[in-house]
Amino acid sequence: MPDTQALEIRDTTANPAPLGLLGFGMTTVLLNLHNAGCYELNSMVLAMGLAYGGTAQVIAGIMEWKKNNTFGTTAFISYGFFWLSLVALVVLPKLVPGVTATSSTALAAYLATWGVFTAVMFIGTLRLNRALQVVFGSLTILFFLLAWGNAAGNTGVLRFAGCEGIVCGLSAIYTGLAQVLNEVYGRTVLPLGAMTK
């Protein structure tokens, strides 16, 4: 008679969500300080977009795939490549002859498309926790404000969007750090507002 003893595999890998949330949140705060008028677009913002906002989020998304988390995989890989594509929009016209800079109308379409994607992802957070609802809800508003500001050429709307984007980024930083501290201490240090499923 064959041995029918079951083999149980336990997942002992780390939670990648804080990495993705912090990469997104810190880069979002720094870009939106620019949008709010605190400083010009500079190499610091582009470097954060390439490294922490872009690459680190893609890595976090791949790690979420290993944990069988479709939401986390889709979110982190998508927003990681959002940051990489945003940097490419700025850099490509300077590096590649014949590539023109993105017009305000095209940038508005780009941002609105990301707004629609984020709005649908926000619906997914209704089954997760309040902290992620704040992150994705405020990000949806941010994308549509930026789309509106670019389409209308309205600097006032863009500055307001920058302030709203700082709040969005800070909410992601809070959510990421809350997950780290809650895990380290084995209890709720910073609440996330868990939803009942």
C-alpha positions as CSV (number, residue, x, y, z in Angstrom):
1,M,0.0,0.0,0.0
2,P,1.5,3.4,-1.0
3,D,2.3,6.0,1.6
4,T,-0.5,8.6,1.5
5,Q,0.9,11.0,4.1
6,A,0.2,14.6,3.1
7,L,3.0,17.0,2.7
8,E,2.2,20.5,4.1
9,I,4.2,23.5,2.8
10,R,4.2,26.6,5.0
11,D,4.8,30.1,3.6
12,T,7.6,31.6,5.7
13,T,8.4,34.4,3.4
14,A,8.2,38.1,4.5
15,N,5.2,40.3,3.8
16,P,6.2,42.4,0.7
17,A,3.3,44.9,1.1
18,P,5.2,47.4,3.3
19,L,8.0,47.6,0.7
20,G,5.5,48.4,-2.0
21,L,3.5,50.8,0.0
22,L,6.5,52.7,1.2
23,G,8.0,52.8,-2.3
24,F,4.8,54.2,-3.6
25,G,4.1,56.6,-0.6
26,M,7.5,58.2,-0.3
27,T,7.8,58.8,-4.0
28,T,4.3,60.2,-4.2
29,V,5.0,62.7,-1.4
30,L,8.2,63.9,-3.1
31,L,6.6,64.3,-6.5
32,N,3.6,66.1,-5.1
33,L,5.7,68.5,-3.1
34,H,6.8,69.5,-6.7
35,N,3.2,69.6,-7.9
36,A,2.3,71.8,-4.9
37,G,5.0,74.3,-5.9
38,C,7.6,73.6,-3.3
39,Y,10.4,72.9,-5.9
40,E,11.0,72.3,-9.6
41,L,10.9,68.8,-11.0
42,N,14.5,67.5,-10.4
43,S,16.7,64.5,-10.5
44,M,15.8,63.5,-6.9
45,V,12.1,63.0,-7.9
46,L,13.2,61.1,-11.1
47,A,15.7,58.9,-9.2
48,M,13.0,58.0,-6.6
49,G,10.6,57.2,-9.5
50,L,13.2,54.8,-11.0
51,A,14.4,53.2,-7.9
52,Y,12.0,53.1,-5.0
53,G,8.7,54.0,-6.6
54,G,9.4,51.9,-9.7
55,T,11.8,49.1,-9.2
56,A,11.0,48.4,-5.5
57,Q,7.3,48.2,-6.2
58,V,7.8,45.8,-9.1
59,I,9.9,43.6,-6.8
60,A,7.2,43.8,-4.1
61,G,4.6,42.8,-6.8
62,I,6.6,39.7,-7.8
63,M,6.9,38.8,-4.1
64,E,3.1,39.2,-3.8
65,W,2.7,36.8,-6.7
66,K,4.7,34.2,-4.8
67,K,2.2,34.7,-1.9
68,N,-0.8,34.1,-4.2
69,N,-2.0,37.7,-3.7
70,T,-3.6,38.8,-7.0
71,F,-4.6,42.3,-5.7
72,G,-1.0,43.0,-4.4
73,T,0.6,41.6,-7.5
74,T,-1.6,43.7,-9.8
75,A,-1.3,46.9,-7.7
76,F,2.5,46.9,-7.0
77,I,3.6,45.8,-10.5
78,S,1.2,48.2,-12.1
79,Y,2.2,51.2,-10.0
80,G,5.8,50.3,-10.2
81,F,5.6,50.5,-14.0
82,F,3.5,53.7,-13.7
83,W,6.5,55.3,-12.0
84,L,9.0,53.9,-14.5
85,S,6.8,55.1,-17.4
86,L,6.3,58.6,-15.8
87,V,10.1,59.0,-15.6
88,A,10.3,57.8,-19.3
89,L,7.8,60.5,-20.3
90,V,10.2,63.1,-18.9
91,V,13.5,61.6,-20.0
92,L,12.8,60.0,-23.4
93,P,12.3,63.3,-25.3
94,K,15.7,64.5,-24.0
95,L,17.5,61.3,-24.9
96,V,16.0,60.0,-28.1
97,P,16.1,62.2,-31.2
98,G,12.7,62.7,-32.8
99,V,10.7,61.8,-29.7
100,T,8.5,64.8,-28.8
101,A,7.5,65.8,-25.3
102,T,4.1,64.7,-24.1
103,S,1.4,67.4,-24.6
104,S,-0.9,68.4,-21.8
105,T,-3.8,66.7,-23.5
106,A,-1.9,63.4,-23.9
107,L,-0.7,63.6,-20.3
108,A,-4.3,64.2,-19.2
109,A,-5.4,61.1,-21.0
110,Y,-2.6,59.1,-19.4
111,L,-3.5,60.3,-15.9
112,A,-7.2,59.7,-16.5
113,T,-6.6,56.2,-17.6
114,W,-4.6,55.5,-14.4
115,G,-7.5,57.2,-12.5
116,V,-10.0,54.7,-14.0
117,F,-7.7,51.7,-13.1
118,T,-7.3,53.0,-9.6
119,A,-11.0,53.5,-9.1
120,V,-11.6,49.9,-9.9
121,M,-8.8,48.8,-7.6
122,F,-10.4,51.0,-4.9
123,I,-13.5,48.7,-5.1
124,G,-11.2,45.8,-4.2
125,T,-10.1,47.6,-1.1
126,L,-13.6,47.5,0.2
127,R,-12.9,43.9,1.2
128,L,-9.4,44.6,2.7
129,N,-9.0,47.5,5.3
130,R,-9.8,51.1,5.9
131,A,-6.1,52.2,5.5
132,L,-5.9,50.9,1.9
133,Q,-9.3,52.4,1.2
134,V,-7.8,55.8,2.1
135,V,-4.7,55.2,-0.1
136,F,-6.7,54.0,-3.2
137,G,-9.5,56.5,-2.7
138,S,-7.2,59.5,-2.4
139,L,-5.1,58.2,-5.3
140,T,-8.2,58.0,-7.5
141,I,-9.0,61.6,-6.7
142,L,-5.3,62.6,-7.3
143,F,-5.2,61.1,-10.8
144,F,-8.5,62.8,-11.8
145,L,-7.4,66.1,-10.4
146,L,-4.1,65.9,-12.2
147,A,-5.9,64.9,-15.5
148,W,-8.3,67.9,-15.1
149,G,-5.4,70.3,-14.3
150,N,-3.4,69.2,-17.3
151,A,-6.4,69.2,-19.7
152,A,-7.5,72.7,-18.6
153,G,-4.0,74.0,-18.1
154,N,-5.0,75.2,-14.7
155,T,-2.1,75.6,-12.3
156,G,-4.4,76.2,-9.3
157,V,-6.0,72.7,-9.8
158,L,-2.5,71.2,-10.2
159,R,-1.3,72.8,-7.0
160,F,-4.4,71.6,-5.1
161,A,-3.7,68.2,-6.6
162,G,-0.2,68.4,-5.2
163,C,-1.5,69.0,-1.7
164,E,-4.0,66.1,-2.0
165,G,-1.2,63.9,-3.4
166,I,0.9,64.6,-0.3
167,V,-2.0,63.3,1.8
168,C,-2.3,60.2,-0.4
169,G,1.4,59.5,-0.1
170,L,1.4,60.0,3.6
171,S,-1.5,57.5,3.9
172,A,0.5,54.9,2.0
173,I,3.5,55.5,4.3
174,Y,1.3,55.1,7.3
175,T,-0.2,51.9,6.0
176,G,3.3,50.4,5.2
177,L,4.8,51.4,8.5
178,A,1.8,50.1,10.4
179,Q,2.2,46.7,8.8
180,V,5.9,46.6,9.8
181,L,5.3,47.7,13.4
182,N,2.2,45.5,13.9
183,E,4.2,42.5,12.7
184,V,7.3,43.3,14.8
185,Y,5.3,43.8,18.0
186,G,2.8,41.0,17.3
187,R,-0.1,43.3,18.1
188,T,-1.9,46.4,16.7
189,V,0.5,49.3,17.3
190,L,-1.0,51.4,14.4
191,P,-4.6,50.4,13.4
192,L,-5.4,49.5,9.8
193,G,-9.1,49.2,10.2
194,A,-9.6,45.6,9.2
195,M,-12.8,44.8,7.4
196,T,-15.0,41.8,8.2
197,K,-15.3,39.5,5.2
